[in-house]
Amino acid sequence: MRRATHAPWAACAMALALAATACGGGSDSGGSGADGIVSSSWGDPQNPLEPANTNEVQGGKVLDMLFRGLKRYDPKTGEAQDMIASKIDTTDSVNFTVTIKDGWNFSNGEKVTAQSFVDAWNYGANLKNNQKNAYFFGYIDGYAAVHPESGAPTAQTLSGLKVVNPTTFTVKLSQKFSTWPDTLGYAAFAPLPKVFFDDHDAWIAKPIGNGPYAVDSYAKGSKMAMRRWDGYKGPDKAQNGGVDLNVYTDNNTAYTDLTAGNLDLVDDVPASQLKNVEADLGGRYINTPAGIIQTLAFPYYDKAWNTPNGAKVRTGLSMAINREQITDTIFQKTRTPAKDWTSPVLGADGGFSETLCGKACEYNAAEAKKLVAEGGGIPGGQMKLTYNADTGSHKDWVDAVCNSINNALGNDRACVGNPVGTFADFRNQITQLKLRGPFRAGWQMDYPLIQNFLQPLYYTNASSNDGKWTNKEFDKLVDQANAETDVAKAVETFQQAEEVVRDQMAAIPLWYQNGSAGYSERISNVSLNPFSVPVYNEIKVN
């Protein structure tokens, strides 16, 4: 699901007309103790905060506070643990019976029932609702009827979903998927209250969920105020009074506000500040592994990049990138050179491999130049590497990547950066298939399974397959892996699919991203989960 953006921010200096609180709670405006308000940097999400329509990090942060689903991923280990689910039973990895716990409510008082889940999933899957994460419901029987590849839906609801009683519903999948229950902590599978359907515009203006926080107010481009919901029945109650998510368009400005005492939390320390961050913050700086990989994606809808010898060009470009040098100098070792297309947080048993990419991910200028030439050269003689410019960090590394490629190929114009003003515009150009060269991409895992690093990104017509890459062998291996009931065998088959990605260099893996954050003396008990998102509910205001 989630594009690892860490991109949209808003500079207070550019928003003088906004209320002063738009630039952070500060040490003297947010209260203290159990009712204290945490001020945190944030960026406006690309889309409305419908759970099935949010596939980037900024919106995901809100959903993580606003909703609780059948499962929740442990904030320390990433393990999928039952939350609203009491049990999920199956005998064949196709037919599942889901039993939910009684006593859960939405913040408007409505009970969370089996119908709350079934209605939400049917809405998310239906083509007419244009939800970006509809693909996550694609495993459920009847998806092709409610979300056809062409034409109008021939059904309005998924035939594989049935409500048995207020606390039980059944799910029939269209294929075996042994680890399907572990995907259900992802926000797209959240339940929705009746008001979402009865007065959709009102819900969009002020979303209502069932998590430890409720939306108090939202001024686009300025701030979203989340406040603790005291009626929350879950075990992970908020230990603060709320969180003010303050919009920044420049993370350097956010960092400056943090060090000046005008902001409590920055969850993406800009690259330009990494040399100073330990001196500035000392023990209040967090640098921890996260389930995030950064890549270069390609527009395969452009015939110039989709040629029989294109894999040679892309592999050559991969070998022209000096990952070690860039991660050391630009990112101060808060990134690790990629060796596969997943993340080290999975571990070897979960599918991470130190050797899968091999020499194709190692810097070799001579071999890079040779392969690019054998593949017919860079289309048009120059590639424009597109990125969003509303954060300084991207320009730094894009320039470094282009310099590395240019030096390896002996052509100082082979690669140039192509900045796009805002993250929203950048994503719109991607989703509208307007790009004609490689573009910055990243993936923050939705759940800690190797499947999540491969299928949503590279499976034919998958929800986040932005470059429209397609390969029948890859698709076949993914289907086989999903059907495996033996976890070790499933992981092995997914790695075989990943080898197809490698051989075709479907995307160039750059580096694994650590979660980085800095916080003020005003707050404590700050941590990032394996998805690199602050565990907001555990933060304490001193």
ZAROPA-798502 format. One line per 10 residues: number of its first residue (from 1); their letters; for each residue x negated, y negated, z negated of C-alpha. Coordinates in nm, 3 decimals. Layout:
BEGIN
NUM) A) X,Y,Z; ...;
//
This chain:
BEGIN
1) MRRATHAPWA) 0.000,0.000,0.000; -0.199,-0.279,-0.134; -0.433,-0.480,0.078; -0.727,-0.564,-0.144; -0.708,-0.932,-0.078; -0.830,-1.119,-0.383; -0.775,-1.410,-0.151; -0.491,-1.654,-0.206; -0.568,-1.923,-0.462; -0.457,-2.284,-0.508;
11) ACAMALALAA) -0.675,-2.577,-0.596; -0.533,-2.813,-0.853; -0.717,-3.098,-0.686; -0.501,-3.041,-0.379; -0.177,-3.039,-0.573; -0.164,-3.371,-0.756; 0.209,-3.392,-0.704; 0.261,-3.073,-0.902; 0.319,-3.066,-1.274; 0.003,-3.071,-1.482;
21) TACGGGSDSG) 0.076,-2.723,-1.613; 0.030,-2.587,-1.262; -0.343,-2.582,-1.321; -0.342,-2.360,-1.625; -0.221,-2.335,-1.981; -0.547,-2.455,-2.131; -0.661,-2.398,-2.486; -0.417,-2.646,-2.636; -0.097,-2.585,-2.442; -0.023,-2.214,-2.459;
31) GSGADGIVSS) 0.025,-2.152,-2.829; -0.145,-1.875,-3.020; -0.086,-1.537,-3.177; 0.179,-1.290,-3.065; 0.378,-1.565,-2.891; 0.080,-1.730,-2.720; 0.090,-1.775,-2.342; -0.201,-1.655,-2.128; -0.292,-1.874,-1.829; -0.433,-1.678,-1.536;
41) SWGDPQNPLE) -0.539,-1.752,-1.178; -0.315,-1.616,-0.904; -0.215,-1.654,-0.540; 0.129,-1.678,-0.384; 0.231,-1.338,-0.246; 0.282,-1.298,0.127; 0.638,-1.166,0.094; 0.933,-1.185,-0.147; 0.876,-0.966,-0.453; 1.094,-0.677,-0.344;
51) PANTNEVQGG) 0.912,-0.364,-0.466; 0.924,-0.197,-0.125; 0.810,-0.514,0.052; 0.494,-0.597,-0.144; 0.175,-0.449,-0.002; -0.090,-0.690,-0.127; -0.258,-0.747,-0.460; -0.113,-1.082,-0.567; 0.248,-0.970,-0.546; 0.147,-0.637,-0.695;
61) KVLDMLFRGL) 0.026,-0.809,-1.011; 0.376,-0.942,-1.073; 0.544,-0.611,-0.999; 0.308,-0.443,-1.247; 0.447,-0.670,-1.520; 0.807,-0.678,-1.401; 0.879,-0.308,-1.338; 0.830,0.037,-1.480; 0.895,0.344,-1.265; 0.913,0.719,-1.306;
71) KRYDPKTGEA) 0.535,0.733,-1.354; 0.273,0.486,-1.471; -0.099,0.508,-1.407; -0.302,0.508,-1.726; -0.477,0.168,-1.745; -0.804,0.335,-1.846; -0.814,0.662,-1.649; -0.567,0.606,-1.364; -0.394,0.934,-1.448; -0.028,0.951,-1.343;
81) QDMIASKIDT) 0.176,0.980,-1.663; 0.552,1.004,-1.716; 0.714,0.669,-1.796; 1.088,0.670,-1.719; 1.066,1.028,-1.594; 1.140,1.292,-1.853; 1.039,1.568,-1.612; 1.000,1.632,-1.240; 1.052,1.997,-1.148; 0.990,2.192,-0.827;
91) TDSVNFTVTI) 0.940,2.551,-0.726; 0.841,2.497,-0.364; 0.682,2.146,-0.338; 0.976,2.046,-0.115; 1.277,2.029,-0.347; 1.233,1.825,-0.663; 1.468,1.762,-0.956; 1.400,1.434,-1.134; 1.527,1.383,-1.487; 1.496,1.036,-1.638;
101) KDGWNFSNGE) 1.492,0.925,-2.001; 1.804,0.767,-2.141; 1.794,0.426,-2.310; 1.609,0.221,-2.047; 1.761,-0.110,-1.934; 1.693,-0.394,-1.695; 1.631,-0.733,-1.855; 1.989,-0.839,-1.767; 2.123,-0.557,-1.986; 2.217,-0.314,-1.707;
111) KVTAQSFVDA) 2.124,0.049,-1.774; 1.856,0.217,-1.563; 2.015,0.528,-1.417; 1.946,0.784,-1.148; 2.155,0.566,-0.916; 1.915,0.274,-0.980; 1.636,0.477,-0.822; 1.837,0.630,-0.537; 1.984,0.293,-0.432; 1.640,0.129,-0.443;
121) WNYGANLKNN) 1.476,0.402,-0.237; 1.755,0.400,0.021; 1.717,0.023,0.055; 1.341,0.048,0.089; 1.362,0.315,0.358; 1.630,0.157,0.576; 1.495,-0.004,0.892; 1.744,-0.292,0.879; 1.586,-0.416,0.554; 1.243,-0.448,0.715;
131) QKNAYFFGYI) 1.046,-0.341,0.408; 0.671,-0.319,0.462; 0.638,-0.015,0.238; 0.923,0.179,0.396; 0.668,0.438,0.508; 0.627,0.558,0.150; 0.976,0.706,0.172; 0.885,0.883,0.495; 0.834,1.214,0.318; 1.198,1.226,0.210;
141) DGYAAVHPES) 1.440,1.421,0.427; 1.647,1.200,0.656; 1.390,0.922,0.690; 1.390,0.945,1.071; 1.763,0.872,1.074; 1.744,0.561,0.853; 1.412,0.439,0.994; 1.381,0.556,1.357; 1.072,0.468,1.561; 1.302,0.300,1.812;
151) GAPTAQTLSG) 1.665,0.200,1.822; 1.908,0.142,1.537; 1.946,0.368,1.232; 2.194,0.652,1.271; 2.235,0.682,0.893; 2.229,0.432,0.608; 2.099,0.657,0.332; 1.837,0.929,0.299; 1.994,1.275,0.323; 1.725,1.405,0.089;
161) LKVVNPTTFT) 1.843,1.198,-0.208; 2.136,1.311,-0.424; 2.256,1.176,-0.760; 2.355,1.462,-0.991; 2.448,1.260,-1.301; 2.336,0.933,-1.464; 2.002,1.081,-1.570; 1.932,1.328,-1.287; 1.876,1.312,-0.914; 1.731,1.550,-0.658;
171) VKLSQKFSTW) 1.483,1.486,-0.380; 1.428,1.701,-0.073; 1.114,1.629,0.124; 1.073,1.696,0.495; 0.744,1.879,0.434; 0.552,2.027,0.146; 0.376,1.764,-0.064; 0.245,1.920,-0.381; 0.113,1.598,-0.535; 0.417,1.389,-0.444;
181) PDTLGYAAFA) 0.516,1.327,-0.810; 0.179,1.158,-0.868; 0.266,0.892,-0.610; 0.571,0.776,-0.803; 0.388,0.524,-1.019; 0.357,0.304,-0.712; 0.578,-0.007,-0.728; 0.774,0.075,-0.411; 0.943,0.355,-0.609; 1.068,0.119,-0.884;
191) PLPKVFFDDH) 1.440,0.116,-0.974; 1.654,-0.186,-0.888; 1.955,-0.340,-1.067; 2.291,-0.387,-0.899; 2.241,-0.764,-0.871; 1.960,-0.696,-0.623; 2.225,-0.570,-0.379; 2.524,-0.782,-0.491; 2.347,-1.121,-0.492; 2.022,-1.066,-0.312;
201) DAWIAKPIGN) 1.931,-1.433,-0.268; 1.968,-1.495,-0.642; 1.749,-1.193,-0.720; 1.479,-1.309,-0.477; 1.479,-1.653,-0.640; 1.437,-1.498,-0.985; 1.361,-1.125,-0.976; 1.500,-0.901,-1.250; 1.316,-0.586,-1.352; 1.283,-0.338,-1.636;
211) GPYAVDSYAK) 0.921,-0.395,-1.742; 0.764,-0.566,-2.044; 0.791,-0.912,-1.883; 1.069,-1.112,-1.716; 1.038,-1.399,-1.469; 1.107,-1.729,-1.645; 1.043,-1.958,-1.346; 0.863,-1.971,-1.013; 0.751,-2.276,-0.817; 0.592,-2.157,-0.493;
221) GSKMAMRRWD) 0.245,-2.299,-0.450; 0.226,-2.387,-0.817; 0.308,-2.131,-1.085; 0.504,-1.822,-1.182; 0.586,-1.810,-1.551; 0.626,-1.456,-1.686; 0.761,-1.422,-2.040; 0.767,-1.126,-2.276; 1.099,-0.941,-2.269; 1.176,-0.846,-2.626;
231) GYKGPDKAQN) 1.440,-0.596,-2.517; 1.180,-0.376,-2.347; 1.192,-0.018,-2.478; 0.869,0.119,-2.331; 0.559,0.216,-2.529; 0.346,-0.056,-2.366; 0.508,-0.370,-2.506; 0.351,-0.709,-2.436; 0.110,-0.822,-2.708; 0.141,-1.186,-2.602;
241) GGVDLNVYTD) 0.427,-1.425,-2.539; 0.382,-1.430,-2.163; 0.155,-1.507,-1.871; 0.145,-1.820,-1.657; 0.022,-1.718,-1.313; -0.126,-2.039,-1.172; -0.176,-2.065,-0.798; -0.521,-2.155,-0.664; -0.639,-2.180,-0.305; -1.005,-2.177,-0.408;
251) NNTAYTDLTA) -1.137,-1.931,-0.662; -1.435,-2.159,-0.729; -1.188,-2.416,-0.861; -1.029,-2.149,-1.076; -1.368,-2.053,-1.215; -1.448,-2.417,-1.290; -1.119,-2.448,-1.477; -1.206,-2.136,-1.675; -1.545,-2.263,-1.785; -1.394,-2.604,-1.865;
261) GNLDLVDDVP) -1.136,-2.446,-2.098; -0.837,-2.519,-1.873; -0.769,-2.158,-1.777; -0.777,-1.833,-1.975; -0.838,-1.570,-1.709; -0.992,-1.542,-1.363; -0.966,-1.190,-1.225; -1.191,-1.238,-0.922; -1.517,-1.413,-1.004; -1.632,-1.585,-0.681;
271) ASQLKNVEAD) -1.953,-1.461,-0.523; -2.110,-1.805,-0.552; -2.079,-1.788,-0.932; -2.211,-1.437,-0.990; -2.565,-1.560,-1.058; -2.435,-1.779,-1.339; -2.144,-1.579,-1.480; -2.326,-1.397,-1.760; -2.488,-1.720,-1.880; -2.154,-1.899,-1.857;
281) LGGRYINTPA) -1.938,-1.633,-2.020; -2.165,-1.380,-2.190; -1.953,-1.094,-2.321; -1.641,-1.243,-2.167; -1.741,-1.123,-1.819; -1.605,-0.789,-1.693; -1.770,-0.593,-1.411; -1.622,-0.246,-1.379; -1.569,0.012,-1.099; -1.234,-0.006,-0.926;
291) GIIQTLAFPY) -1.045,0.189,-0.663; -1.119,-0.063,-0.390; -1.303,-0.033,-0.060; -1.378,-0.311,0.188; -1.394,-0.231,0.558; -1.398,-0.383,0.904; -1.087,-0.286,1.100; -1.044,-0.296,1.477; -0.749,-0.388,1.703; -0.693,-0.062,1.891;
301) YDKAWNTPNG) -0.389,-0.220,2.056; -0.646,-0.417,2.259; -0.773,-0.188,2.537; -1.117,-0.350,2.520; -1.171,-0.188,2.178; -0.994,0.138,2.261; -1.225,0.303,2.513; -1.369,0.658,2.544; -1.712,0.532,2.436; -1.582,0.291,2.175;
311) AKVRTGLSMA) -1.689,0.514,1.886; -2.053,0.464,1.988; -2.014,0.087,1.978; -1.843,0.093,1.639; -2.097,0.337,1.494; -2.376,0.119,1.627; -2.221,-0.186,1.462; -2.195,0.008,1.137; -2.566,0.091,1.152; -2.646,-0.274,1.223;
321) INREQITDTI) -2.509,-0.383,0.883; -2.762,-0.394,0.601; -2.524,-0.309,0.316; -2.794,-0.283,0.050; -2.924,-0.631,0.119; -2.579,-0.789,0.134; -2.447,-0.629,-0.184; -2.765,-0.726,-0.370; -2.795,-1.086,-0.252; -2.437,-1.196,-0.186;
331) FQKTRTPAKD) -2.252,-0.994,-0.447; -2.522,-0.953,-0.715; -2.454,-0.578,-0.726; -2.084,-0.615,-0.801; -2.035,-0.415,-0.479; -2.185,-0.077,-0.392; -2.270,0.021,-0.032; -2.002,0.253,0.102; -2.086,0.615,0.175; -1.737,0.729,0.268;
341) WTSPVLGADG) -1.384,0.585,0.316; -1.252,0.642,-0.039; -1.383,0.525,-0.378; -1.621,0.659,-0.644; -1.341,0.631,-0.902; -1.190,0.947,-0.750; -1.495,1.151,-0.844; -1.626,1.444,-0.645; -1.335,1.667,-0.749; -1.092,1.404,-0.625;
351) GFSETLCGKA) -1.252,1.368,-0.283; -1.524,1.104,-0.311; -1.839,1.199,-0.117; -2.188,1.052,-0.140; -2.281,1.199,0.197; -1.976,1.201,0.426; -2.061,0.888,0.625; -2.431,0.980,0.630; -2.660,0.797,0.872; -2.367,0.614,1.031;
361) CEYNAAEAKK) -2.354,0.399,0.715; -2.730,0.349,0.686; -2.908,0.045,0.830; -3.107,0.134,1.142; -3.156,-0.157,1.379; -3.313,0.042,1.662; -3.045,0.311,1.663; -2.772,0.048,1.630; -2.891,-0.137,1.939; -2.919,0.189,2.134;
371) LVAEGGGIPG) -2.567,0.309,2.045; -2.401,-0.024,2.122; -2.569,-0.029,2.463; -2.474,0.334,2.536; -2.114,0.256,2.443; -2.096,-0.025,2.698; -2.177,-0.315,2.470; -1.956,-0.540,2.263; -1.633,-0.616,2.453; -1.663,-0.957,2.614;
381) GQMKLTYNAD) -2.022,-0.987,2.495; -1.925,-1.135,2.159; -1.707,-1.022,1.871; -1.524,-1.265,1.647; -1.495,-1.128,1.294; -1.173,-1.272,1.154; -1.121,-1.347,0.785; -0.912,-1.575,0.568; -1.097,-1.889,0.462; -0.905,-1.976,0.145;
391) TGSHKDWVDA) -1.177,-1.823,-0.069; -1.548,-1.899,-0.040; -1.656,-1.540,-0.098; -1.538,-1.412,0.240; -1.732,-1.667,0.442; -2.051,-1.577,0.256; -2.041,-1.207,0.332; -1.893,-1.241,0.683; -2.181,-1.469,0.777; -2.425,-1.220,0.625;
401) VCNSINNALG) -2.270,-0.928,0.816; -2.282,-1.120,1.144; -2.643,-1.224,1.084; -2.736,-0.862,1.016; -2.564,-0.745,1.336; -2.716,-1.023,1.542; -3.066,-0.950,1.413; -3.030,-0.577,1.479; -2.899,-0.628,1.833; -3.141,-0.909,1.916;
411) NDRACVGNPV) -2.857,-1.143,2.010; -2.776,-1.436,1.785; -2.426,-1.470,1.935; -2.318,-1.106,1.928; -2.111,-1.165,1.614; -1.955,-1.485,1.482; -1.718,-1.548,1.195; -1.363,-1.650,1.281; -1.198,-1.814,0.979; -0.821,-1.840,0.942;
421) GTFADFRNQI) -0.699,-2.106,0.701; -0.482,-1.907,0.462; -0.432,-1.548,0.362; -0.066,-1.560,0.465; -0.157,-1.681,0.817; -0.435,-1.423,0.837; -0.197,-1.139,0.745; 0.067,-1.271,0.985; -0.182,-1.265,1.274; -0.268,-0.906,1.183;
431) TQLKLRGPFR) 0.089,-0.782,1.154; 0.186,-0.962,1.476; -0.103,-0.787,1.658; -0.264,-1.113,1.765; -0.629,-1.037,1.688; -0.872,-0.948,1.965; -1.172,-0.851,1.757; -1.260,-0.684,1.426; -1.115,-0.824,1.108; -1.179,-0.807,0.738;
441) AGWQMDYPLI) -0.981,-0.533,0.567; -0.972,-0.382,0.227; -0.775,-0.126,0.034; -0.685,-0.115,-0.331; -0.553,0.229,-0.416; -0.186,0.262,-0.501; -0.249,0.588,-0.682; -0.572,0.780,-0.748; -0.548,1.039,-0.471; -0.772,1.079,-0.165;
451) QNFLQPLYYT) -0.450,1.094,0.039; -0.385,0.728,-0.046; -0.718,0.615,0.101; -0.653,0.795,0.430; -0.290,0.843,0.528; -0.150,0.489,0.483; -0.446,0.343,0.675; -0.520,0.586,0.958; -0.217,0.810,1.015; -0.032,0.728,1.337;
461) NASSNDGKWT) 0.212,0.440,1.278; 0.144,0.441,0.904; 0.254,0.135,0.707; -0.093,-0.015,0.663; -0.251,0.109,0.987; -0.301,-0.251,1.096; -0.529,-0.170,1.389; -0.289,0.095,1.527; -0.555,0.367,1.541; -0.417,0.710,1.629;
471) NKEFDKLVDQ) -0.570,1.058,1.641; -0.376,1.385,1.666; -0.643,1.593,1.491; -0.650,1.354,1.196; -0.269,1.359,1.169; -0.262,1.740,1.181; -0.522,1.775,0.906; -0.338,1.525,0.682; -0.015,1.721,0.724; -0.199,2.041,0.634;
481) ANAETDVAKA) -0.356,1.882,0.328; -0.022,1.753,0.202; 0.125,2.102,0.228; -0.150,2.261,0.017; -0.042,2.364,-0.332; -0.403,2.424,-0.438; -0.546,2.083,-0.526; -0.907,2.174,-0.444; -0.806,2.307,-0.102; -0.597,1.996,-0.037;
491) VETFQQAEEV) -0.895,1.771,-0.117; -1.118,1.978,0.113; -0.869,1.944,0.400; -0.837,1.568,0.343; -1.216,1.544,0.369; -1.200,1.724,0.703; -0.954,1.457,0.815; -1.194,1.192,0.687; -1.467,1.343,0.903; -1.249,1.262,1.206;
501) VRDQMAAIPL) -1.233,0.901,1.084; -1.612,0.906,1.058; -1.675,1.061,1.398; -1.452,0.803,1.565; -1.560,0.523,1.325; -1.193,0.426,1.301; -1.298,0.152,1.061; -1.643,0.052,0.937; -1.677,0.108,0.561; -1.872,-0.175,0.402;
511) WYQNGSAGYS) -1.879,-0.141,0.023; -1.687,-0.034,-0.283; -1.571,-0.328,-0.488; -1.598,-0.354,-0.862; -1.331,-0.530,-1.056; -1.468,-0.857,-1.187; -1.307,-1.097,-1.429; -1.392,-1.370,-1.673; -1.190,-1.496,-1.964; -1.187,-1.772,-2.224;
521) ERISNVSLNP) -1.259,-1.758,-2.595; -0.889,-1.816,-2.651; -0.794,-1.458,-2.557; -0.921,-1.109,-2.637; -0.857,-0.740,-2.563; -0.897,-0.814,-2.191; -0.955,-0.528,-1.948; -0.903,-0.433,-1.585; -0.731,-0.111,-1.486; -0.877,0.121,-1.218;
531) FSVPVYNEIK) -0.687,-0.084,-0.959; -0.880,-0.400,-1.062; -0.567,-0.562,-1.204; -0.571,-0.715,-1.553; -0.381,-0.515,-1.814; -0.175,-0.822,-1.896; 0.045,-0.662,-2.161; -0.257,-0.574,-2.378; -0.412,-0.923,-2.380; -0.403,-1.095,-2.717;
541) VN) -0.404,-1.471,-2.776; -0.634,-1.556,-3.065;
//
